Amino acid sequence: MKNLEAIIRRVFFYGSFVVATIAVIEKIANMFNYTLLKGVFVPGRLLEFAAIGLLFSMAMQLHQIRLLLSSKPNEPPK
């Protein structure tokens, strides 16, 4: 289960950067009156999807950190 969570987290993390890159390239192409996605997605909408994927990835990472910290026994301060 840990491996599956790590894989999903990485897919969302890297996938959001790929989608953001596609959005930037599409925006540049639109400046030259050309489109790569044939009007299926607007670059702003792609950036929204990238932000949602990145937010989900960060939430999963923070959840994993919380689980790791809560499973450790508390050590006395030095």
Secondary structure, 3 states (H helix, E strand, C coil): CHHHHHHHHHHHHHHHHHHHHHHHHHHHHHHCCCCCCCCCCCHHHHHHHHHHHHHHHHHHHHHHHHHHHHHCCCCCCC
